[in-house]
Amino acid sequence: MMENLKIRFEFWKIHGTDNWNYTSLMDVDKLCVLQNFNLTKLFDPEHAVLIKSLWDGIAELYDLLGEKKTDSQYFHLKAKAWYELFLKKTVVDPKTNTILEQGLYCPSDVTLTFIF
């Protein structure tokens, strides 16, 4: 997967423990992975699309923060839409216990706050 992006990324087990470590991605490499990684290799297609939408949305918000002419109301609307996608709930059929609509995270998972 990562070979296609021409990025070196490895996992390795820490000697004498049950813990794993991994290559830390920085700057351009991290951005390349966030923009191009094929999430369907790890997740079902519906969940992969939601995660990709989150990544794309946070990238857009980051870009808007860097623009001097960003309208605060526009940014607020974009941030709110991203937050609502982040908190999208999984809908389960109570009779069959099957997922009807894939969700993402819970409010307690929020660790990032935008102040604009």
C-alpha positions in Angstrom: 0.0 0.0 0.0 2.6 2.6 1.1 5.0 1.5 -1.7 2.6 2.9 -4.2 2.9 6.3 -2.5 6.7 5.9 -2.4 6.8 6.5 1.4 8.8 4.4 3.8 6.6 3.1 6.6 7.2 0.2 8.9 5.9 -1.5 12.0 8.2 -3.5 14.3 7.8 -5.3 17.6 9.7 -3.8 20.5 12.2 -6.5 21.7 11.2 -8.1 25.0 7.6 -6.6 25.0 4.2 -7.2 23.4 4.3 -3.6 22.1 4.8 -2.3 18.6 6.4 0.8 17.2 6.1 2.4 13.8 7.7 5.0 11.5 6.6 8.5 12.3 5.3 10.4 9.2 6.2 14.0 8.9 5.0 17.0 6.8 4.8 16.1 3.1 4.7 12.3 3.7 1.9 12.6 6.2 -0.1 14.9 3.8 0.5 12.5 0.9 -0.8 9.5 3.0 -3.9 11.4 4.2 -4.7 12.5 0.6 -4.0 9.2 -1.2 -4.1 6.2 1.1 -6.6 3.6 -0.1 -8.7 3.1 3.0 -10.7 0.3 1.5 -7.7 -1.9 2.1 -8.4 -1.6 5.9 -12.1 -0.8 6.1 -15.4 -1.7 4.4 -16.1 0.7 1.5 -18.8 2.7 3.3 -16.7 3.3 6.3 -13.7 4.2 4.1 -15.7 6.9 2.3 -16.7 8.4 5.7 -13.1 8.4 7.0 -11.8 9.9 3.7 -14.5 12.6 4.0 -13.3 13.5 7.5 -9.7 13.7 6.3 -10.6 15.8 3.3 -12.7 18.1 5.5 -10.0 18.7 8.1 -7.5 19.4 5.3 -10.0 22.0 3.9 -10.4 23.6 7.3 -6.6 23.7 7.7 -6.3 25.4 4.3 -9.0 27.9 5.2 -7.2 28.9 8.4 -4.1 29.7 6.3 -6.0 32.0 3.9 -6.2 35.7 4.9 -9.6 36.3 3.2 -11.5 33.4 4.8 -14.9 34.5 5.8 -15.6 33.6 9.5 -19.2 32.6 8.8 -18.1 30.3 5.9 -15.4 28.7 8.1 -18.0 28.2 10.9 -20.4 26.4 8.5 -17.6 24.2 7.2 -16.3 23.4 10.7 -19.9 22.6 11.9 -20.5 20.3 8.9 -17.2 18.5 9.6 -18.1 18.1 13.3 -21.5 16.7 12.5 -19.9 14.2 10.1 -17.4 13.3 12.9 -20.3 12.6 15.2 -22.4 10.7 12.7 -24.1 7.9 14.6 -24.2 4.3 13.6 -27.8 3.1 13.1 -28.5 -0.5 14.0 -31.6 -2.5 13.3 -32.7 -3.6 16.8 -34.4 -6.7 15.5 -31.5 -8.1 13.4 -28.6 -6.3 15.0 -27.3 -5.3 11.6 -25.8 -1.9 10.8 -28.2 0.1 8.6 -26.0 3.2 8.5 -22.3 3.4 9.4 -21.3 6.0 11.9 -18.0 7.4 13.0 -17.2 8.7 16.5 -18.8 9.7 19.8 -18.7 13.2 21.4 -16.2 11.9 24.0 -13.7 11.2 21.1 -13.3 14.9 20.3 -9.8 16.0 21.1 -9.4 19.0 18.7 -11.0 22.4 19.1 -11.0 25.1 16.4 -11.0 28.7 17.6 -11.4 31.2 14.9 
